[in-house]
């Protein structure tokens, strides 16, 4: 997801019932690079790909936030 800040990440975790493990790449991108805006989910996706733990048929959800109140989401399947 977009690493817009700790409060944003915590709110998404809470509302979607996610764990810190689920958003580990988002949190590490924010910690290591700062707020990269909507493009940050691409960095998280790259890190997930490096782990090679996603299996064929599994689903992923990308969440990015743009200026103002715009929110982009994408559901994808490996």
C-alpha positions as CSV (number, residue, x, y, z in Angstrom):
1,X,0.0,0.0,0.0
2,X,1.0,3.6,-0.3
3,X,3.3,4.6,2.5
4,X,1.7,7.9,3.2
5,X,2.7,7.9,6.9
6,X,2.4,5.8,10.0
7,X,-1.1,7.0,10.8
8,X,-2.3,6.0,7.3
9,X,-0.7,2.6,7.5
10,X,-2.1,2.0,11.0
11,X,-5.6,3.0,9.9
12,X,-5.6,0.7,6.9
13,X,-4.2,-2.1,9.0
14,X,-7.0,-1.6,11.6
15,X,-9.8,-1.3,9.1
16,X,-8.7,-4.3,6.9
17,X,-7.6,-6.5,9.8
18,X,-4.0,-6.6,8.6
19,X,-0.9,-7.5,10.7
20,X,2.5,-5.8,10.7
21,X,3.7,-8.8,8.7
22,X,1.1,-8.0,6.0
23,X,2.4,-4.5,5.5
24,X,6.1,-5.1,6.2
25,X,7.2,-3.9,2.8
26,X,5.1,-0.7,3.1
27,X,6.6,0.1,6.5
28,X,10.1,-0.6,5.3
29,X,9.7,1.6,2.2
30,X,8.5,4.4,4.4
31,X,11.3,3.9,6.9
32,X,14.1,3.6,4.3
33,X,12.9,6.1,1.6
34,X,10.1,8.2,3.0
35,X,6.8,9.0,1.4
36,X,7.1,8.1,-2.3
37,X,3.5,9.0,-3.0
38,X,1.4,6.6,-5.1
39,X,4.4,5.0,-6.7
40,X,5.5,3.5,-3.3
41,X,3.3,0.4,-3.9
42,X,5.5,-0.5,-6.8
43,X,8.5,-0.6,-4.5
44,X,6.5,-2.8,-2.1
45,X,5.5,-5.1,-4.9
46,X,9.1,-5.4,-6.0
47,X,10.1,-6.5,-2.4
48,X,7.3,-9.0,-2.3
49,X,8.5,-10.4,-5.7
50,X,12.0,-10.8,-4.3
51,X,10.7,-13.0,-1.4
52,X,9.1,-15.4,-3.9
53,X,6.4,-16.4,-1.5
54,X,3.4,-15.5,-3.6
55,X,2.0,-18.6,-5.3
56,X,0.2,-18.9,-8.6
57,X,-3.5,-18.2,-8.0
58,X,-3.0,-16.1,-4.9
59,X,-4.5,-12.6,-4.8
60,X,-2.9,-9.3,-3.9
61,X,-4.3,-5.9,-3.2
62,X,-2.6,-2.6,-4.1
63,X,-3.7,0.6,-2.5
64,X,-2.3,4.0,-3.4
65,X,-3.5,7.5,-2.4
66,X,-3.1,10.5,-4.6
67,X,-3.5,14.2,-3.9
68,X,-6.6,15.3,-2.0
69,X,-8.9,12.4,-1.3
70,X,-8.2,10.2,-4.3
71,X,-7.6,6.5,-3.7
72,X,-6.6,4.0,-6.2
73,X,-6.9,0.2,-5.6
74,X,-6.2,-2.8,-7.7
75,X,-6.9,-6.5,-7.1
76,X,-4.5,-8.8,-8.9
77,X,-3.8,-12.5,-9.1
78,X,-0.3,-14.1,-9.4
